[in-house]
Amino acid sequence: MAIFVTGSTGFVGRNLLEYLVQTQPRQRIVCLVRDLNKATAQWPNPPANIHWLVGDLSHPESYREVLQAAELVFHVAALVGLRDGDAFFTQNTEATRQLVDTLTPSSRLRRLVFVSSISATDRDPASPAIDCMTETFPPQPQTDYGRSKLQAEQLIRASGLPYTIMVPAYIYGPHLRADSSTERLINDLKAGKRYTRFPFPGAVSAIHVDDLSEALWLAATHPNTLNERFLISHPQPVFIVDAFATLADCLGLQHTFTPLPGSSLERYRRQKSVPAANPILRRILWEHYFACSPVKWYQATGHQPKIAFPEGVRKTLASLSKRADWFWPG
Ligand SMILES: NC(=O)c1ccc[n+]([C@@H]2O[C@H](COP(=O)([O-])OP(=O)(O)OC[C@H]3O[C@@H](n4cnc5c(N)ncnc54)[C@H](OP(=O)(O)O)[C@@H]3O)[C@@H](O)[C@H]2O)c1
């Protein structure tokens, strides 16, 4: 079986590749990479079944032949960020269109797994986020990133290809990007930023990348996942207060929350600087903004992400501490 992976030099793709190498040692795995040096630095002694294909999603001639020979395709690559900008449509929507168009004549494809994002579903800006998102939520992406991922989902659904669309909530774990939100939270906690010390009522769904890798493999192979779209996260959303308390505990930081009367908290909420001008980040602190339910996934596959947040944080910090530029002792 030939497996084709995009985005394997990124956070999610690199973890997926580690999972595939461990669980599918006899399958040929071809990774489309833009930067061979980056790939080989991540894999100084790659196993014999990994093959690097230097190319770019925007240049189908760089991957056409190999893609058309693939039976399982994991399309993980994207430009990621809760922001606006034309680059999201080029790198996410158009690049996916080119991949889909290149795959269409392929008769070998058994499944195209597309890693989308909870930002492609998102929330109505006018109503408070008090419930968990499900697959039946009408998508209302609030950023160009989310819109570009939703358009990519729509292209895949309309393609006639056998697909599974996976919509992960916030993902964390080893090999985080240097600018990841997890690392920003850790830095802000360490710096004692004010917003990390208040007991905000918000909650988000999250998934450890090891659980996600396992789910992506099932998405590619389980019969009940064919031509379906699933929200995927740990079943228990993480409250912001618990997230900061857990991070502080794992880092050995003395951390106490400053209780504030409701009126002060409400005043604080209206300040534009909390914690940034980004309205989505503000809603994450106050509401159950990116909370979602993975029930459809569980009912289809019987699989449930099992790494709870405290354990996942410990695994993440253990991996960060091996990085040369990591600032935290121990
Ligand atoms: N991180 C999260 O919390 C999160 C949450 C929900 C969904 N997702 C989704 O998960 C997927 C992976 O995200 P990530 O966090 O792993 O992002 P990442 O660390 O930024 O990795 C992105 C990957 O895509 C590759 N890539 C980008 N444009 C490409 C192109 N034109 N041609 C070939 N490769 C290209 C990058 O290659 P280079 O190494 O060359 O840059 C990199 O390997 C994305 O689809 C994202 O929407 C992420």
The ligand as a MOL file (V3000), in Angstrom:
LIG
                    3D

  0  0  0     0  0            999 V3000
M  V30 BEGIN CTAB
M  V30 COUNTS 48 52 0 0 0
M  V30 BEGIN ATOM
M  V30 1 N -2.1300 23.2040 15.1340 0
M  V30 2 C -3.4120 23.1880 15.4850 0
M  V30 3 O -3.7800 23.4440 16.6690 0
M  V30 4 C -4.4700 22.8310 14.4570 0
M  V30 5 C -5.8110 22.7850 14.8810 0
M  V30 6 C -6.7860 22.3560 13.9750 0
M  V30 7 C -6.4210 22.0130 12.6910 0
M  V30 8 N -5.1230 22.0890 12.2770 0 CHG=1
M  V30 9 C -4.7830 21.6790 10.9160 0
M  V30 10 O -3.7330 20.7250 11.0020 0
M  V30 11 C -2.9300 20.8020 9.8270 0
M  V30 12 C -1.4700 20.8910 10.1960 0
M  V30 13 O -1.2540 22.0290 11.0080 0
M  V30 14 P 0.1410 22.2430 11.7460 0
M  V30 15 O -0.1860 22.8790 13.0530 0
M  V30 16 O 0.9010 20.9840 11.7030 0 CHG=-1
M  V30 17 O 0.8160 23.3310 10.8060 0
M  V30 18 P 2.4060 23.5880 10.5390 0
M  V30 19 O 3.2050 23.1140 11.6890 0
M  V30 20 O 2.5000 25.0280 10.1500 0
M  V30 21 O 2.7390 22.6760 9.2860 0
M  V30 22 C 2.2740 23.0000 8.0140 0
M  V30 23 C 2.8690 22.0170 7.0420 0
M  V30 24 O 2.3280 22.2710 5.7370 0
M  V30 25 C 3.4070 22.3850 4.8190 0
M  V30 26 N 3.0100 23.2270 3.6770 0
M  V30 27 C 2.4140 24.4330 3.7340 0
M  V30 28 N 2.1880 24.8790 2.4950 0
M  V30 29 C 2.6550 23.9270 1.6310 0
M  V30 30 C 2.7280 23.8160 0.2320 0
M  V30 31 N 2.2950 24.7850 -0.5810 0
M  V30 32 N 3.2720 22.6990 -0.3200 0
M  V30 33 C 3.7380 21.7050 0.4730 0
M  V30 34 N 3.6990 21.7640 1.8200 0
M  V30 35 C 3.1810 22.8620 2.3960 0
M  V30 36 C 4.5350 22.9840 5.6390 0
M  V30 37 O 5.7600 22.8340 4.9580 0
M  V30 38 P 7.0920 23.6520 5.4260 0
M  V30 39 O 7.6570 22.8620 6.5740 0
M  V30 40 O 7.9340 23.6360 4.2090 0
M  V30 41 O 6.6310 25.0120 5.8370 0
M  V30 42 C 4.3970 22.1560 6.9010 0
M  V30 43 O 4.9440 20.8710 6.6830 0
M  V30 44 C -3.4340 21.9870 9.0250 0
M  V30 45 O -4.2460 21.5040 7.9680 0
M  V30 46 C -4.2640 22.7900 10.0200 0
M  V30 47 O -5.3030 23.4870 9.3750 0
M  V30 48 C -4.1210 22.4940 13.1420 0
M  V30 END ATOM
M  V30 BEGIN BOND
M  V30 1 1 1 2
M  V30 2 2 2 3
M  V30 3 1 2 4
M  V30 4 1 4 5
M  V30 5 2 4 48
M  V30 6 2 5 6
M  V30 7 1 6 7
M  V30 8 2 7 8
M  V30 9 1 8 9
M  V30 10 1 8 48
M  V30 11 1 9 10
M  V30 12 1 9 46
M  V30 13 1 10 11
M  V30 14 1 11 12
M  V30 15 1 11 44
M  V30 16 1 12 13
M  V30 17 1 13 14
M  V30 18 2 14 15
M  V30 19 1 14 16
M  V30 20 1 14 17
M  V30 21 1 17 18
M  V30 22 2 18 19
M  V30 23 1 18 20
M  V30 24 1 18 21
M  V30 25 1 21 22
M  V30 26 1 22 23
M  V30 27 1 23 24
M  V30 28 1 23 42
M  V30 29 1 24 25
M  V30 30 1 25 26
M  V30 31 1 25 36
M  V30 32 1 26 27
M  V30 33 1 26 35
M  V30 34 2 27 28
M  V30 35 1 28 29
M  V30 36 1 29 30
M  V30 37 2 29 35
M  V30 38 1 30 31
M  V30 39 2 30 32
M  V30 40 1 32 33
M  V30 41 2 33 34
M  V30 42 1 34 35
M  V30 43 1 36 37
M  V30 44 1 36 42
M  V30 45 1 37 38
M  V30 46 2 38 39
M  V30 47 1 38 40
M  V30 48 1 38 41
M  V30 49 1 42 43
M  V30 50 1 44 45
M  V30 51 1 44 46
M  V30 52 1 46 47
M  V30 END BOND
M  V30 END CTAB
M  END
